[in-house]
Amino acid sequence: MSIKTKAVTVMTILSLTAVMSAGSVLTNANPVASAASSSVLRQKSGPIQVTLNGGSYIFENAPLMDKGTVYVPLRDLGEMLGIQVFWDITTKDISITYPGTLIHMPFGGKEAVINGKKVTLSTPARIIGGRAYLPLRFVSESLGINVQWNAAKRTVAVTYSSAYTTGIGVNTVVWLNRKTGEVLVAHPFNAKPVSIGKLDLDLKEHLSIDAQLLTDGGMMLTVIDNYGEPHIHNNVYTAYVKNNKIVKQAKAYYFKRFERSIVSYDNHPLLLDGKTLTVLDTEGTVVKTYDLPALGGKDEEYSVAAVSETFLIIRPNDTGLLTLINLKDNSRTLLYKELLTPEEQEYSEKNDIPYYGDELSFYGASENGILTFSYDSPLTGKNRKLHYTMKP
């Protein structure tokens, strides 16, 4: 089966940043009592302190109290508890999503809806100083989180440990259960998270998760596990998701050098195990594979910078030299030899700090076969654009 394309697909990852756990933001400093002031909610006995699992938590805006209820800013609440909180400016509604829970709260209303069931609010959401504030105890207890109030110390003590690493992006939230490998997705933001299956993972240490939506409704997931001391090991897991189910997945390992590979090409999902690049159709069926060590001439792990009908751009992980593969005859071109000065070529070959290789990165391709690259010269400290014309 042939794959037709009009242009090369360059890696585009949605801004899905992930945190290892809620505890990763603990500090021994006091919360910052900043600009969330109000003539109605005046702190008569000093600022409200909030602790998370015994450690003081820094708030960008200070929590406030009114009639015995502690209110915290919308954004701070989500960051502290590891939940996703969204405010619809048009409807003035708040949506809170977390695995197993979906909460809708209207501003100023006396009811909230938790997993489809209405509950009465003793304290509604508020807008204070131009910022949205939520009652901490209601949200925490709705999610099964232990919250204690110490009146003498004016301290709210929250006890909570999340099992999830969270990714957030355009109208999509992804949760990865670090213990079980289960993945849940909320799309759109204010939908209840749905389990899409489990990833085959052997997690070590610092995790991040990305998701890229494809135009046919599919999704590519990427989980990066950076571990060891001084964190020079990277396990990279990729998976193709269709109709809320994980269809296929792959794992690659990279030592020292790690560059993100593209995960789709002309709406075709791509899976990479470091040595074999697998092209799928939209149903998850394998339509083509590339043996990267055979094409690149090095028995190493590879990253993939670009894919088209006529060429691949790949990088061997150990030697680190960006390589162009002409798929018409499987010939290879070491791009640093074509694009860099003699001094930069020597640096690329001999410098091993932090690893061998050049600093070329693929930028794009024109229809007439001109490839553009970006280069950060370690010798001059300057960036420049370089061009290479494909041979007919």
N, C-alpha and C positions, 0 to 999 in steps of 0.2 A: 504493500500500500504506500503510495507516495504522499509526501506532505508538501503542499504548496504554500508559498509565503510571498508577501510583497516587500517585507522589510525584516531586518534582523531584530530579534527581541533582546533588549538589554535588561539586566536585572533591575526590577523595581520592587522594593519591599515596602509594604505599608508600614506606617509608623506604629508598629506594634511593639512597644517596649515592655519588658517583663521584670518583675521583682521576685527574688527568691522566696521571700516570706514577709509577713507583716512585721516580724521581729527585726528585720534588717534596717529599720529606721529608728531603732532605740538609741537614746543618748542619755548621758548623765546630767545634761544641762536642763535648766528650767525652760518651760514653754515660752516662746516669744510673745509677749503681750503687745500686739501691734494694733493696726488701725481700726478694728471693728468696734467702734464706740457708738453709743446711742444715748440720747437724753432720757429715754424711757428705761433702759437697762444699764444703770450705773453700778459699778463695782464699789460697794460701800465698805467691804472688808478685805480688799486686796483681790488680785486676779485668781480665777479658778485654775487649779492645777489638774492636769490629766496624766495618769501613768498607764503604761501599757506593759503588762507582764512584769511589773515591778520597776520599770525604768521610766523616767520622765520623757514625755513626748513633746517635740517642738511643733507648735502650731504657727502657721503663717499669720493667722488672725486669732486673737484671743477668744476662748470660749466665754460665754456670758450666762448669767442666771436671771430668771424672771419667775417669781411666784413658786420657788422651789424646783424649777425645771432648768437643767443645764442644756444650753443650746451650743452647738458647734457648727462652724462653717461647712457648707456642702462639700467643697473640695477636700478639706482637711479630714472630714469624716471618712470619705472614700479611701483616701490614702492610708489612714490609720488602720482601718479594718480590712483592707484588701478587697473591698467590694467596689462595684461600679455604680456610680450615682450620676444620674442625668437630669437636667432641668430643661423642660420644654418652655422656652420663652413665650411662645404664642399661647399655649393653654395654661401656663403657670402650674404645670404638674411636675412632680418629681417621680422618677422611676429608679428603683434600686434593684439590681440584679446580682445574684450569687447562686452557685450551684444548689438547686433544690428550693430556691426562693425567688419570688418576684413580688415587689411591693410597689404600689402606686399611691402617691399622696398628693392631694391638691393643696396649694397654698391657701391658708386661712380656713380650710374645710375642717369638718368635725369627724370625717371618716377616712379610713385608708382601706385599701384592698390588698390582702396578703394571699397570694396563690389563689386568687379568684374569690376569696371570702372577705366580706366587709367586716371591719372592726371599728369601734368607736375610739376616737382620739381624745385624750384628756388635754393634750397640748398640741395645737396645730403647728405646722411649719411657719417660719417667720422670715420677713425681709428686714434686715437690720443694717443700717449704714450702707445700703445699696448692695448687700451681699445676702445670699440665701443661707439661712440657718435652720438646722433640724434638731429636734429633741434627741439627745444622745441615748437616753435610756430606752425609749420606744424602739428605735432602730436596732440597737444592740440586742435587746431582748427578743425582738422579732426574728433575729438571726440566731438565737440561742447562745448569745455571748454574755458572760458573767460581768455585771457592772455593779460596783459598790460605791456609795457616797459617804465620805468622811467629812462631816460638817465642821468639826473642830479645825481640821487642816485645809478645809475648802478644796478637797481633792476628790476627783472621780477616778477610781481604780478599775481599769478594764483588764480582764484576763482573757486572752484569745491567742490561738495559734492556728494559722491557716495551713492546710495541706496542699494549697494550690499555688502554682505560678500562673500569672495572669498576663495576657496580651490584649492590647486595646488598639483599635484602628478605625477606619472609616465604616461607621455603622455596624461594627462587628466587635464582639468580645470573645476571647478564647481562654479557657481555663484548663490547665494540665495538673492532674493529681499526681504529685511527685511519688506517692507511695504505690499507687496501682497502675499508673500510666493512662488512666481514663482521661479522655478529652471531652469537654463540653463547650458548646458554641451558642452564643446569643446573637441572632441576626434577624431583625435589626437590634439596636441597643436595648430597647425596652421590651424585648421578648424574653420569655423564661428560658434559661439555658437548657439545651438538649444534648444528651450524650451521643457522641458520634462513634464511640468504640474506644479501643485501647491501642496505644503505641507500644511496640516492643522495645523497651528502654532498659538501660543499665546506668542509672543516673549516679553521678559522682559528687558534683559540687555546685558551681555557679551556673544557673540556668537562665536562658532567655528563650522567648518564643515569638515567632513571626507568623503572620498569615497573609497570603496574597490571594485576592479574589480573581477568578477567571471569568471571562465574559459569558460563558455558557452556564454559569451558576456553580461551577466547581470551585475548589479552594485548595491551595497548596500550603501545608504547614511545615515550618522549619523550627526544630528545637536544637539549640546549641548548648552543650555541656562543657564548660571550660573548667579544667581541674588540674590538680597537682601543684607542686611548688617549683618554680615560680609561675604556675598557671600557663604552661606551654603545651598542654594537651587539650585537644578539642574533638569531642564526639559530635557529629552533626547528623541529625535524624530528619529525613524529609518524608512527607506523606501526601498522597493525593486523596481528597475528600470529594465525594459526589453524593447528592441526595442525603446529606447528613450521615454518611457512612464513610469510614476510612476504607479505601479500595486497595491501595498498595502503599508500601513504605520501603525505605532504604536507610542504611547507615554508612557513614564514612568517618574515617579517623585522620586527623591532621596534627603533625608535630611542629611546634614553633609557628611557622607561617600558616596563617589561615585567612583565606579570602572567600567571601560568599559567592556561591555559584548561582547562575540564573536557574529558576525553577519552572519556567514555562517558555514556550517558543511558538508563536503564531497560535496561541490558545491551546497548545499541546502541553500537557504536564510532562515535566522532566524529573527523573529520579537518578541520583548519583550515589554510588557506593565507593567512590574514590578511583575506581579503575574501569567501571562500566557505566556509560551514560545510556539510560533507557528512555526512549520516547514513547509516550502513551497516547491513545486517542481519548476522546472525552468520556468514554465508558470505562477507561482504565485498562484497555487491551494493549499489549505491547505491539508497536508497529515497527520499531527499529531500535537497534542497539549499536553502540560504538565502543570498540576495544581501545581505550585511551592509551595504555602503555604501548600497544602495537603502533598506533598512529603517531604518538609523541616520541617514540624511540627510547623511552626511559621507563624502567620497571619501578615506578613510583606511584604514589597517590596523586590525583589530579583535581584541580578546580576547573570550572568551565565558565568562561567569561562571555562567550557568544556562540550562537547556533544559527545556521542558515541552511538553505538548500545546497549551497556551494562551498561553504567553509565552516570550520570550527576554530575558536580561539581558546586554547587551554594552557594551563600552567602546571608543570610538575612541581610537587611540593618541596622536594629536597633541593634540587638545583635552581628552581625558582625563575626560570627564563620563559617569558610569555612566548607561546608558539602558535603560529598560524598553520592550520591544516587545510590544504586545498582538496576538497572532496572529489574533484574531477579525476585526480590521479593519486590521491593520498600523499602528495608531497608535503614536506614540512618546511617552514621558514622560521628561523629564530629572529624575532622582530627587533631585538636590541641591536643585532648586527646591521640591520637595515636603517635604523632610526637614530641611534645614539652616536655621540662623538667617540673617538678612540679612548679618551680618558674615562668616559662614562661606561663604555663597554668593559674596560679593565676593572672598574669598580664593581660592576654587576657580577663579574666572574670570580673576583677574589675576596670581596668583602663578605664576612660571615656574621656581622653584628647588625641587627639581631639574627639575620639568616642570609643565605646566599640568594642572589637573584636581582632582577631589575625592578624599577618602580613604575613600569608602564601599566596603564589601565585602559581597557577598551572604552571608547567614547561613543562610537556610532558608525554607521555605514551608509553610503549614498547608493542610489540605484545604478550608478555607472562604475561601481566596484572600488570606490575610494574609501578606505578604512581610516578612521580618525582615532587617535590615542591621546591620552593625557599623560604627561610625564612630570613628576616632581624630582628635580635633579638634586641628589644629595651633595653635589659638588658646589652648586651655585645657590641652592635654596629656593630656586625659582621654578614656577610651573610653566610649561609650554605645551601647545598642541602640535602633534606630529601626524603626518599623513602617509599612507602606504597605498599604492595602487595594485589591486589584484591582477595577476597575470591572466590573460584570456585562455 
